[in-house]
Amino acid sequence: MKLLVNNKTININLLNTKTAHIISKSMEFSSLISTWGDEIYFKTPIKGIKLEENARDTMDFGEIAYWVEGNSIAIGFGITPASINNEIRLVSKVNIWAKFNTKENNIDFFKSIKGDTIIKFIN
């Protein structure tokens, strides 16, 4: 499973979660990226995901989240308008469902991604 954006591949390592299981069964799709501070997110056609028991509103760089209310995948890489100090805080609780290699895909790469950029999800 991977994401393609700006001619770069982000390989995704699934976690053992209900959300990851549902996403792993989805078809390929493309979407437009939106930004919110140092976070990118994009709408998905994936349905049926509910907030998990361990959902949280903060994340670490290298984690990939599913935002249930927005039906979107989110990747935080720095301060957002909701952050307290230097944490990566999202607008609401999310399900963490995957990780990626932060050496191959560093913060500078994510900072270079602009809103309305096309991202492709490949299963």
N, C-alpha and C positions, 0 to 999 in steps of 0.2 A: 504494500500500500504506500502511496506517495502523493505529494503535492507538487505541482509544477507552477512556478511563478517566476517571471523575469528571466526566462531561460535557465532556471536553476531547479534542481530536483531536491525536495526535502523528503527523505525516507522516514516513514512513520513506523514506530515500534509500538504495537498494541499492548495495553495493560489488560489484566484479567478483570474486566468490568462488564456490566450489562450494556452500557453505552457502547463500548468497543465491539461487543458481539453484534449489536444491531448495525453499527456503522460498517462492520466488516462484510455485511451482506448487501450493502448498497451498490448501486450501479455507478459508473463514472458520471461526473457532471462538471460543468464549469460555472463559475460565479464571479461577480464583481466584488472586489475587496472594498471594505469600508475601514476607516481608521478612527480610533478614539484614544488620543494621547499616544503612548507607545504600546498600542495594541492594534492588531489587525483582526478583522472578523469578516465572515462571509456566509450568506444564506445557503442553506442546503435543501434538497428535496426530501430529506430523510424524515420519516414520521415515526411516532410511537415511542419516543424517548421521554422518560420521566426523570425528574430530579432524584438522584440517588441519595441514600442515607449519609454518605460521606461527602456530599457536595460542599463546596466552599467558595468564598468570593476572593480568595487570594491564590496565587499560583507562583510557581518557580519558572524561571526561564528554562526552556527545554520541554515544558509540558504543553499538551494540546488539550483544549477544553471544548465541551459542547454546552452552549448557552441555550437552555430549554426554552425560555421565554422568547428568544429571538430566532429560534430554529436555525442557529448558526454555529459554525466552528470558530473558535477564538484562539489566538496565540498572543500572549502578553510578553513584552520584552523590555519593559521599563515602566516608568511612572505614567499613570492615567489620571484623569481628573478626580477620581475617587481615592487615589493612593494616600496613605498616611506614611510620611517619611519616604523611604526608598522602596517600599513594597510594590509588587505588581497586584493591584486590586481591580477587579472587574466590577461592572455595574450591579451585578447580583450574583447569587450562587450559581456555580457551574459544575458539570461532571468532568473530572479529569479522566481522559480515556486513552491517551497515548503520550509518547515522548519522541523527541528527535535529538540528534547529535548536535550539541551547541558549538563544537569545534568546526564542523562542516558548515553550519548555518549560524553565523555569529550575529550579535546584536546589530552591527553595522549593516549587514545584509537586510535585516528586517526594517531598519530605519530608512533604507533606500526605497522601500515599497510604498507607492503612492495610492491614495484612494482611487477607485474605479479601474484599477489594474485587474486583468483577468487572471484568475487562479483556476487550475484544473485539478480535480480530485480523481486519482486513478486507483482502482481497487485491484 
